[in-house]
Amino acid sequence: MKSVGFIGVGVMGKSMVRNLMKAGFSVAVYTRTKSKAEDILSEGAVWCDSVKECAQNKDAVITIVGYPKDVEEVYLGENGIISSAKKGAYLIDMTTSDPSLAKTLHSAALEREMFAVDAPVSGGDVGARNGTLAIMAGGDRAAFDACLPLFEAMGKNIVYEGEAGCGQHTKMANQIALGGAISGVCEAIAYAKRSGLDVKTMLDTISQGAAGSWQMSNVAPRILNGDLNPGFYIKHYIKDLRIALEQANIGGVELGMTGLILSMYESLEKDGMGDLGTQALIEYYDKDAKKP
């Protein structure tokens, strides 16, 4: 496997492309706005003018786009990946998307003698940059094994989760757990502020004990520095939590905490904060503190 088409060069995708090129893969890219890809084009990525061109004659095609509707359009639309890629190609969707759509793509790919893998990631912009993403994959085991060199160029914790859709279901579980972690960090910071504590000292103390988490170690410092730039967008996290709740409803599972956290993020999005990072949840608590 040598040639890769990569569609969706955003906050995370750009670093993932860089790591693939460092590992020796030839990478062609397509994104809606070419100017956003100029830096990686200067580093060796090859520009394509369309999804079709990016998918043609590639050993593998990787996508990381915004929403399930974007995934569906990119794969199943006119001149989409499935109608453009060559027989035997591996189609890897790394978007956090709907598990049901992952199953649809898997079946559609097999009909054209291609192999689809749903492989959403976790780790944000830092994990993408450092090549340490967690990658949770669903699909046929043989397809996962064939794609492993690609995954190893981008991540460290790489796990085959099961049949098509299982990667997306695992990512939903990740997003559910993440909500509790980030809200817990924000609530601890809000409490510390109201109690007159030195917030950094407090975090340094509790992060070494049972309360420690990836969010506390990596996201809390951004909050303290006033850095609300996206490692992962609020608007995309809202999308993820809505999918999780839809899937939970299908399975008859009650996710009370997830619903509450979703409502908090939706409140921030209504206030125009959807393009900030998930750590901007602190704004919800700060806003609440200013109420009379």
N, C-alpha and C positions, 0 to 999 in steps of 0.2 A: 504494500500500500504506500504509494508515493504522493499522488496528487490529491489535493483537498480543495473543495469549494467551501467557503465560509460566508454565510449570509446573516447579517446583523452585527455590525461593528460598533457596539455601544460601549458603555462604561466597563463592562466585563469582557465583551467580545474582542476588543482591541488587544488586551493583554493576552487573551487566549491564542489569538493569531500569532502574536510575537513568540509565545512559547512553542507553538507548533513549528514555526520557522527555525527556532533555535534547535529543535530536535531533528531538523533535516527535511521536513516536509515542504513540498512546493504548495503554496497557498494562494488561491485566487479568491478575491473578496467582492461582495456586492452589499451595498447598503443604500438607503433611499437618497442620502445626501453625500455625494462624493467628497465634498470638502472635509467631512468628518473623518475621512480615511486617509487624507493626504500624508500624515506622518508615517503610517505603516506602509503606504505605497512607496515612500522614499526609503524604507527599510527592506524592501524586497517583495512585498505582497504584490500580486498582479490584479489590476482592476478589471471588473466585468461590468458591462452596461445593463445587465438584466439578470433575473433569477435563472432564466433558461441558460444563458451563457455560462453562468457560474456553476451550474449543475452538469453541463455537458462534459462527457469524457473524463469525469473525475472518479477516482477510486472510492472516495467518500465525500459526502456533502454534510456539513454541520450547520445547524441553525440555532440562533439564540435571539429571538425576536420578542415582541412585547406581550401580546395577548393571544388566547386561543384562536380568535378570528384571524390574526396575522399568520399563525401556524397553518391554519386551514387554507388560507389564500396562497401562501408560499408553496405548500405541498400539492394541493389539489386544484388550484386555480388554473386557468388557461395559461399554457406555457410555464406551469409550475414544475417543481422538482421531479415529481413522479412521472410526469409525461416527458421529461427532458433528460433525466439521468440515464446512464447506460445500464444494460443488464449486468447484474452482479454487483452493482454499487451498494455501498453501505450508507444509509440515510440516518443521521444522528440528530435528533431534536433535543437540544439542551435547554430549551425554554421551559420554565415552569408552566405547565399547561394542564388541560383536562385529561384525566386517565382514560376516559371513554374515547377521546379523539386519538390518543396514542394507539389504542386498539384498532381504530379505523385506519390509521396510517400504516400500521403493521400489515393489515390484510390487503390494503391497496398496493403496497410495495411488493408483497409476495405474488400478487397476480401478474406483476410485470417482471418477476424474477429479480427483485431487489430485496434488500434486508433492512428493515426499519428498527431502530433502537431508540427508546425514550430514555434520555440520560440527563435529567435536570441536575443542577449543581447547587452547592452551598459554599459560602466563604466570602461572598461579596467581592468588591474591587481589590481588596488586599490579597485574598486567596487567588484571584485570577492573575494578579501581577506576579505573585510569588510562585505560581504553579502548584499551589497546595489545595486546590479545590476538593471538596468532597463530591464524588460523582456517584449517583445512584441510578443504576441501569435496569431497564426492563426490556424484554424481547427474547429471541431465541438465544440459547447459551452459546451456540457456535458463532453467532453474529457478535455477541459481546466479546468473546475471545479474540475474534479477528480485529476488533476495534481497540483492543487493549493498548497497543502502542500509542494510539492517538490519545487515549485517556491518560496514559502515564506521562505524556508531555504536558498535560494541563492540570493534573491533580495528584493527590497522594492517597486519600482514603477512597478507593474505587471498589464498589461492591455490586455484584450481580444480585438483583433483588427478586427476580423471577420473570414470569411471562410478561407480555406486552401490557403496559399500564402500571406495572408494579413500581417502576422507577418514579412515576408521577405520584402514586399513592404514598411512597416513602417520603417524597419531597413535601407532600401535604402534611405528613406527620411532623416533619422538620419545621415547617412554617407554624404549625400549631404550637410546638414546644418553644420556638423562638419568641412568639408573642408573649408568653409568660415570662421569659427571661428578660427581654428588653423592657417590658412594663415594670418588672421587679426592680431593675436597675434605676429606671426613672423615678419610681416611687421612693426608693432609698435615698436618691439624691434630693428629691423634694422634701422628704422628712428631715434630712440632715440640714438643709438650708433653714427650715423653719425652727430647728432646734439649736441653731447657732454653732453647729459643728464646722470644722474645716473639712470641706467635702472631699478633697484629695486625700487627706489623712484617713478619713473614714473609709474611702474606697480601698486604699492601700492596705488597711487593716482587714476588712471583711473579705477581700478578694483572695486572701491566703487561707481562708477556712471553708466551711461547708457552703457558704453563699457564693463562692467563686464560680465564674462561668466565662465562656468565650466573649459574651456580650459585655461583661464587666471589664474584662482585660482589654478588649479591642475597641468597643464602642463608647464606653464611659469616658475615656480620655478625650475623644472627639467632642463629647458634650461639654466637658470642662473647658475645652479650648474654644467653645462657641462655633465649632465646625459642624454645620448641619448639611454639608454637601453630600450628595448621594453616593454611598457605596452600593446601596440598593434603594430604589425609589419607593416612596410611600405609595404612589399610584399603582405600582406593580405589586406591592405587598397587599394592598386592598384587593386586587384581582385574585391573588393567591388565597387569601382568607375566604373570599366568596366561593371559590372553587371548593375549598376544604369543607365549608358548611353545606354546600350542595351535595357533595359526596357523602358527608356524614348523615344528611337527611335521607339519602337513598338507602344507606345502611342502617338507619334507625338509631344513630348515635347522637346523644345530646352533648353539644360543645358550648356550654354556657360561657366559659371564660373567653373562648375564641370569639364568640359573638360580641362580648363586651369590648374586647380589644379592637375588633373591627369597627365598632361604633366610634371609638376614640379617634382612630385614624381617619374615618370618614368625616368627622368633625374638622380635623385639620385640613383635609382636602377641600372642604367647603370654604375654608378660610384662605384658599390659594396656596397651600403648602404641598400639593401633591408631587412636585418635582424635587422636594427635599429628601434627605435620607431618612431611614426608619428611626434613627436616633433623635429626629425632630419631635418624637413623641414627648420629649421633655417640655415642649411648648404647650402641650395640653395641660400639664400640671402647673406650669408658670402662669398660663392664662387663667386657670381655675383659682390660683392663689391671689390674683388681682381682683377677683370678684368681691364686692362689699360684703 
